[in-house]
Amino acid sequence: MPVVTIQMEKGRPLEMKRALADAVTTAVAGALDVPPDWVTLIIDEVERENWAVGGRLQLDKLGPGYGRAGVDDATSGR
């Protein structure tokens, strides 16, 4: 039984996570030739204040709304 863990910043909508779960399950089941019911996916969401890239917190780098539905990413400070 394959177990896949995806770590990502918190804030994506539920429908996006459903689509991710479907796509990852399909890809892993196909690549490993196992039934989709054998694939487990764990989505580990991390607050932006607890995630840093290049020495900068994502909260400071991208802003609090980056990646969320309905938020203009161009104004996020990227």
C-alpha positions as CSV (number, residue, x, y, z in Angstrom):
1,M,0.0,0.0,0.0
2,P,1.7,3.2,-1.1
3,V,1.5,6.2,1.2
4,V,2.1,9.7,-0.3
5,T,2.5,12.7,1.8
6,I,2.2,16.2,0.3
7,Q,3.4,19.2,2.4
8,M,2.0,22.5,1.2
9,E,1.1,25.9,2.6
10,K,-2.3,26.1,4.2
11,G,-5.1,27.9,2.5
12,R,-6.0,26.1,-0.7
13,P,-9.8,25.5,-1.3
14,L,-11.3,22.1,-0.6
15,E,-12.2,21.5,-4.3
16,M,-8.5,22.0,-5.2
17,K,-7.5,19.4,-2.6
18,R,-10.1,17.0,-3.9
19,A,-8.7,17.4,-7.4
20,L,-5.1,16.9,-6.1
21,A,-6.1,13.7,-4.3
22,D,-7.7,12.3,-7.4
23,A,-4.8,13.2,-9.7
24,V,-2.1,11.9,-7.3
25,T,-4.1,8.7,-6.6
26,T,-4.5,8.0,-10.3
27,A,-0.9,8.7,-11.1
28,V,0.5,6.5,-8.3
29,A,-1.9,3.6,-8.9
30,G,-1.0,3.7,-12.6
31,A,2.8,3.9,-12.0
32,L,2.8,1.1,-9.5
33,D,0.1,-1.0,-11.1
34,V,-2.0,-1.2,-7.9
35,P,-5.7,-0.5,-7.3
36,P,-6.5,3.1,-6.5
37,D,-8.0,1.9,-3.2
38,W,-4.5,0.9,-2.1
39,V,-3.2,4.5,-2.4
40,T,-3.2,6.7,0.7
41,L,-2.6,10.4,0.4
42,I,-1.9,12.6,3.4
43,I,-2.1,16.4,2.9
44,D,0.0,18.1,5.5
45,E,-0.8,21.8,5.5
46,V,1.6,24.3,7.0
47,E,0.9,27.8,8.1
48,R,2.9,30.4,6.1
49,E,4.4,31.7,9.3
50,N,6.0,28.2,9.7
51,W,7.5,27.8,6.2
52,A,10.6,29.6,4.9
53,V,12.3,29.5,1.5
54,G,15.6,31.2,1.0
55,G,15.7,32.5,4.5
56,R,12.4,34.4,4.2
57,L,9.1,33.3,5.7
58,Q,6.5,32.7,3.1
59,L,4.1,34.9,5.0
60,D,6.5,37.8,4.5
61,K,7.5,36.8,0.9
62,L,4.1,36.1,-0.6
63,G,1.6,37.6,1.8
64,P,-1.2,36.1,3.8
65,G,-3.6,35.4,0.8
66,Y,-1.3,34.0,-1.8
67,G,-2.7,30.9,-3.5
68,R,-6.1,31.3,-2.0
69,A,-9.2,31.5,-4.3
70,G,-10.3,35.0,-5.0
71,V,-7.0,36.6,-4.0
72,D,-5.1,38.7,-6.6
73,D,-1.6,37.1,-6.5
74,A,-0.1,40.1,-8.2
75,T,-0.6,42.2,-5.0
76,S,0.8,39.6,-2.7
77,G,4.4,41.0,-2.6
78,R,5.9,38.3,-4.7
